[in-house]
Amino acid sequence: MQPAVLVRLRPTGPWRYGPEDGDRDRVDALYRSDRLFSAITLAMRQFGWLEEWLDASARASVPAVVFSSLFPYQANVLFAPPPSHLWPPPASLLTSPSPVFLSKMRWSAARFVPLSLIESMLAGQTILADQWLPDAESGCLLRRDRASVSPVREVIRRSAAVDRAGRGAVSVHSAACVEFESQSGLWCIARFADSAAQSIWSDRVKACFRLLADSGFGGRKTAGWGQAEPPQFQDGAWPTLLLKSRAATNGDNRMSWLLSVYSPASNDHIDWRAGDYRLVTRGGRVESGAHKKTVRMVAEGSVLATREEPVGAALDVAPEGFAHPVYRSGFALALELPSAVPADLRLVETPADKDAPEPRLCPEPAVEERAQVDTEADEPPPQPETEAEEPPHEV
């Protein structure tokens, strides 16, 4: 097991993390690990640790620290993209008093699933289907016996720029953002290569998260977007920090569940004929406005067939003829899964009171180089607004 820290961020206002095409009226599905790596690197530069950090991460064959993407949470429930080979859940893992309900349940509408439910599926435990409800706004799978408030939602905010020198000409602009309900936020995992890496980088990584919570993540930070309360840190060991049970080693038949975007390294051994994965396109611009090279990466939630744990690589996506490298992190944070779902299924959620009108569920488990990493603000150059939007960082 490796040392790791679970980070919880409670936003204090809207966040914006734009899609790869830079459309201002949409946001990305989530704040991905390559963008988080970039944000952390920008913070490292402010602290004066940039060169040391790059040597230990983007320039290293095995990085000292690997990040997951940022996923939503609500109260004490952590959501994550489920392993793609188990979602939608197979019929053998579902049960319901009403067969009609099983046929009408839209499991594919849920992009984020409670970790407790994922762990139950990995253990081969069946699911009471009528106890769950996909939330259309957030894409989270919520429990029917609890207040059905969306943890996060996408909204459009509008602003206007007034040209006082041009006789009051007004230019109206809009931008999409995400807003969070009072008990919700985003979480991620930072995993260290070993105890030596933890001793060097743990306090520094935590300092970077505190700085970013104050200055902001993503776009429009100058307007106060992307800020959060002081982060909450939970130290532990990977992977038990995330899941209580650990999968047994499967030798040469490993199945790795990705919690980050991933770009294969030359010495990673992936059987692309097996597994269950999908690709995402990642692009963006440097500060001057030039387009970075577009790359395709394996998305979060994908399940890869590997001989050993995938490592990944940081790619140079600098425009042609650019003065220096521009790195996009494709390091993998992956969790090994059982090679097969156990055959002995058992119920994990049963009514506690036979007289209850609705079944009751079990409780949840408790620089001097300015541009050397990929940008966290993959958006086109800003338009005039009442409050100037922060230009994209070239990193």
C-alpha positions in Angstrom: 0.0 0.0 0.0 1.1 3.6 -0.7 0.5 6.7 1.4 -2.2 9.0 0.2 -4.4 11.9 1.2 -8.1 12.4 0.5 -8.9 16.1 -0.1 -12.4 17.6 0.3 -13.1 21.1 -1.2 -16.3 22.9 -0.2 -16.8 25.7 -2.9 -18.0 29.1 -1.7 -19.4 30.1 -5.0 -19.6 29.1 -8.7 -16.8 27.2 -10.4 -16.0 27.1 -14.1 -14.0 24.4 -15.9 -14.6 24.7 -19.6 -14.9 21.9 -22.1 -12.0 21.1 -24.5 -13.6 23.2 -27.3 -13.7 26.3 -25.1 -17.4 26.8 -25.5 -18.3 29.5 -23.0 -21.9 28.3 -22.6 -20.9 24.8 -21.4 -18.7 23.3 -18.7 -16.8 20.0 -18.7 -18.3 17.0 -17.1 -15.8 17.3 -14.3 -12.6 18.9 -13.2 -10.1 16.4 -14.6 -6.8 15.3 -13.2 -4.7 17.0 -15.9 -6.3 20.3 -15.1 -5.8 19.7 -11.4 -2.1 18.8 -11.9 -1.7 22.1 -13.8 -3.4 24.1 -11.0 -1.1 22.5 -8.4 2.0 23.2 -10.5 1.0 26.9 -10.8 0.8 27.0 -7.0 4.2 25.2 -6.7 5.6 28.0 -8.9 4.2 30.7 -6.5 5.9 28.9 -3.6 9.2 28.7 -5.5 9.2 24.9 -5.8 8.6 24.6 -9.5 11.8 23.1 -10.8 11.9 20.5 -8.0 8.3 19.7 -8.6 8.7 19.2 -12.3 11.7 17.0 -11.8 9.6 14.8 -9.4 6.5 14.8 -11.6 6.3 15.7 -15.3 10.0 14.9 -16.0 10.1 11.7 -13.9 9.4 8.2 -15.3 7.5 7.4 -12.1 5.9 10.6 -10.5 6.2 11.3 -6.8 2.6 12.3 -6.6 -0.4 11.3 -8.7 -3.9 13.0 -8.6 -7.3 11.7 -9.3 -9.8 14.0 -10.9 -12.2 16.0 -8.8 -15.5 14.2 -8.1 -18.6 15.4 -6.3 -19.6 14.6 -2.7 -22.7 15.3 -0.7 -22.5 15.3 3.1 -20.5 12.1 3.9 -21.2 10.4 0.5 -18.4 10.4 -2.0 -19.4 9.9 -5.7 -17.1 8.5 -8.4 -17.5 7.3 -12.0 -18.3 3.6 -11.6 -16.1 0.9 -13.3 -17.4 0.9 -16.9 -17.7 -2.9 -17.0 -20.2 -2.9 -14.2 -22.3 0.1 -15.3 -25.1 0.0 -16.0 -25.2 -2.8 -13.4 -25.8 -6.3 -14.8 -29.2 -7.8 -14.3 -27.7 -10.5 -12.0 -26.9 -7.7 -9.4 -30.4 -6.1 -9.4 -33.5 -6.9 -7.5 -36.8 -5.1 -7.0 -40.3 -5.9 -5.7 -41.6 -4.7 -9.1 -40.1 -6.2 -12.3 -41.6 -3.2 -14.2 -39.4 -0.9 -12.1 -36.3 -2.7 -13.3 -37.2 -2.2 -16.9 -37.9 1.6 -16.5 -34.8 2.5 -14.4 -32.3 4.6 -16.4 -29.1 3.6 -14.8 -27.0 5.1 -17.6 -28.3 8.6 -16.6 -26.0 8.3 -13.5 -22.4 9.3 -14.2 -21.4 9.4 -10.6 -22.2 6.6 -8.1 -21.7 6.4 -4.3 -18.4 4.6 -3.4 -20.3 2.4 -1.0 -22.5 1.1 -3.9 -19.5 0.5 -6.1 -17.8 -1.5 -3.4 -21.0 -3.6 -3.0 -21.1 -4.3 -6.7 -17.4 -5.3 -6.7 -18.1 -7.7 -3.9 -21.0 -9.3 -5.9 -23.7 -8.0 -3.6 -27.1 -7.3 -5.1 -28.7 -3.9 -5.3 -32.3 -3.0 -4.4 -33.0 -1.0 -7.5 -36.0 0.9 -6.2 -33.9 2.5 -3.5 -31.9 4.6 -6.0 -32.7 7.6 -8.2 -30.5 9.1 -11.0 -30.4 12.9 -10.6 -30.6 14.5 -14.0 -29.0 17.8 -13.0 -25.8 16.5 -11.4 -25.6 13.0 -12.9 -25.3 11.5 -9.4 -27.1 8.4 -8.2 -29.0 9.5 -5.1 -31.0 7.5 -2.5 -34.7 7.8 -2.6 -35.1 7.8 1.2 -33.1 11.0 1.5 -33.8 14.6 0.5 -33.3 14.6 -3.3 -31.3 17.8 -3.6 -28.9 17.9 -6.5 -25.3 18.1 -5.2 -24.2 20.2 -8.2 -25.9 21.8 -11.2 -24.9 23.6 -14.3 -26.1 27.2 -14.8 -25.6 30.1 -17.2 -24.5 33.4 -15.6 -24.7 36.6 -17.7 -22.8 39.9 -17.4 -22.6 43.1 -19.3 -19.7 45.4 -20.3 -20.5 49.1 -20.6 -18.4 51.2 -22.9 -18.4 54.6 -21.2 -16.2 56.1 -23.9 -18.6 55.0 -26.6 -21.8 56.6 -25.4 -23.0 53.8 -23.2 -22.7 50.9 -25.7 -23.4 47.6 -23.8 -22.0 44.2 -24.7 -23.7 41.3 -22.9 -21.8 38.0 -22.3 -22.7 34.7 -20.8 -20.6 31.9 -19.3 -21.6 28.5 -17.9 -20.6 27.5 -14.4 -21.4 24.9 -11.8 -23.0 25.7 -8.5 -23.0 23.5 -5.4 -25.7 23.0 -2.7 -24.8 23.7 0.9 -23.5 20.3 1.9 -21.8 19.4 -1.3 -18.4 19.9 -2.9 -15.6 18.2 -4.7 -13.1 15.5 -3.5 -9.9 14.0 -4.9 -7.1 11.7 -4.0 -3.4 12.5 -4.0 -1.3 9.4 -3.9 2.4 9.4 -3.1 4.9 7.0 -4.7 6.3 5.9 -1.3 6.9 7.2 2.2 9.9 9.2 1.1 7.8 11.1 -1.5 5.2 11.6 1.1 7.7 13.2 3.5 8.9 15.6 0.9 5.6 16.5 -0.9 2.7 15.9 1.5 2.9 19.3 3.3 3.7 21.1 0.0 0.7 19.6 -1.8 -1.6 20.5 1.1 -0.2 24.1 1.0 -1.0 24.3 -2.7 -4.6 23.2 -2.1 -5.0 25.8 0.6 -3.6 28.5 -1.8 -5.8 27.4 -4.6 -8.9 27.3 -2.4 -8.2 31.0 -1.6 -7.2 32.1 -5.1 -9.5 29.9 -7.1 -9.6 26.9 -9.4 -10.5 27.1 -13.1 -11.8 30.1 -15.0 -12.9 33.6 -14.0 -11.0 33.6 -10.7 -10.8 37.4 -10.8 -14.6 37.5 -10.5 -14.4 35.3 -7.4 -15.2 32.0 -9.1 -13.5 28.8 -8.2 -12.9 29.6 -4.5 -13.5 27.2 -1.6 -13.4 26.9 2.2 -10.1 25.7 3.7 -9.6 22.1 2.4 -10.2 19.1 4.6 -7.4 16.5 4.5 -7.7 12.8 5.5 -4.4 10.9 5.4 -4.3 7.2 4.9 -3.1 4.3 2.7 -4.0 3.6 -0.8 -6.4 2.0 -1.7 -8.0 1.4 1.7 -8.4 5.1 2.1 -11.0 4.9 -0.6 -12.5 1.4 -0.4 -12.6 -0.6 2.8 -11.9 -3.9 1.0 -9.0 -4.7 -1.3 -9.0 -6.8 -4.4 -6.8 -9.8 -4.5 -3.8 -9.7 -6.9 -4.7 -11.4 -10.2 -1.2 -11.9 -11.6 -1.2 -11.2 -15.3 -4.9 -10.6 -15.5 -5.2 -7.3 -13.7 -8.2 -5.1 -14.2 -7.5 -1.5 -13.3 -10.2 1.1 -12.7 -9.1 4.6 -13.6 -9.9 7.6 -11.4 -7.9 10.0 -13.6 -7.4 10.7 -17.2 -4.6 8.5 -18.6 -2.0 8.6 -21.4 -0.1 5.4 -21.7 3.7 5.4 -21.2 5.9 3.5 -23.5 6.6 0.8 -20.9 2.9 0.4 -19.8 1.5 -3.0 -20.8 -2.1 -2.6 -21.8 -4.2 -5.2 -23.6 -6.4 -2.8 -25.6 -8.4 -5.8 -27.0 -9.8 -6.4 -23.5 -11.1 -4.1 -20.8 -13.9 -1.5 -21.1 -12.8 2.0 -21.8 -13.6 5.3 -23.6 -11.5 8.2 -24.8 -11.8 11.9 -24.3 -10.2 14.6 -26.4 -8.1 17.2 -24.5 -7.1 20.5 -26.1 -6.8 24.2 -25.1 -4.7 27.3 -25.7 -1.5 28.7 -24.3 -1.5 32.3 -22.9 -0.7 33.8 -26.3 -3.9 32.2 -27.7 -2.1 29.6 -29.8 -3.8 26.2 -29.8 -2.0 23.4 -28.0 -1.7 20.0 -29.6 -4.9 18.0 -29.2 -4.5 14.6 -27.6 -6.8 11.7 -26.9 -6.7 10.2 -23.4 -8.5 7.4 -21.6 -11.3 8.7 -19.4 -12.1 8.3 -15.8 -14.2 5.2 -15.0 -12.5 3.2 -17.7 -11.3 -0.4 -16.9 -8.1 -1.5 -18.4 -6.6 -5.0 -18.8 -3.0 -4.7 -17.6 0.0 -6.9 -16.6 0.9 -4.4 -13.9 -0.4 -1.1 -12.5 -0.3 1.6 -15.3 1.9 4.6 -14.7 1.2 6.9 -17.6 3.1 9.9 -18.9 3.1 13.7 -19.2 2.8 14.8 -22.8 4.4 17.8 -24.4 1.5 19.6 -26.1 3.2 22.8 -27.0 2.3 24.4 -30.3 4.7 23.9 -33.2 7.8 26.0 -32.8 7.0 27.0 -29.2 9.9 28.2 -27.1 9.5 25.5 -24.3 7.6 22.4 -23.5 3.9 22.5 -22.4 3.1 19.4 -20.4 -0.3 17.7 -20.0 -0.4 15.2 -17.2 -1.6 11.7 -18.2 -0.4 9.9 -15.0 -2.7 7.1 -13.9 -4.4 6.8 -10.6 -5.8 3.3 -10.9 -7.3 0.8 -8.5 -7.0 -2.9 -9.1 -10.3 -4.8 -9.3 -11.3 -8.4 -8.9 -11.1 -10.2 -12.3 -14.7 -11.5 -11.9 -17.8 -10.7 -9.9 -18.3 -13.5 -7.2 -21.1 -15.9 -7.9 -22.5 -16.1 -4.4 -24.7 -13.0 -4.4 -26.4 -11.7 -1.3 -28.6 -8.8 -0.4 -26.9 -5.8 1.2 -29.9 -3.6 1.6 -33.0 -5.1 3.3 -35.9 -3.4 5.0 -35.2 -3.0 8.7 -38.9 -2.8 9.6 -41.4 -5.1 7.8 -44.2 -2.6 8.6 -42.5 0.3 7.1 -44.2 1.7 4.0 -40.8 2.2 2.3 -37.8 -0.1 2.8 -35.2 1.4 5.0 -31.5 1.2 3.9 -28.4 0.3 5.7 -26.3 3.5 6.7 -23.5 4.7 4.4 -20.0 3.7 5.3 -18.8 6.0 7.2 9.1 30.2 -11.9 11.5 31.0 -13.7 10.2 28.9 -16.6 6.8 30.4 -17.2 5.3 27.7 -19.3 6.3 24.1 -18.5 3.0 22.4 -17.7 -0.4 22.2 -19.2 -2.9 25.0 -18.5 -5.9 24.7 -16.2 -7.8 27.3 -18.1 -8.5 25.7 -21.5 -10.6 28.5 -22.8 -10.4 31.0 -25.7 -9.1 34.5 -25.0 -11.6 36.4 -22.8 -14.2 38.9 -24.0 -14.9 42.3 -22.4 -17.0 42.0 -19.2 -18.0 44.1 -16.3 -15.3 42.3 -14.3 -12.3 41.3 -16.3 -12.1 37.6 -16.7 -8.7 36.1 -15.9 -6.7 35.3 -19.0 -5.7 31.7 -19.6 -2.5 30.8 -17.8 0.3 29.6 -19.9 1.9 26.7 -18.0 
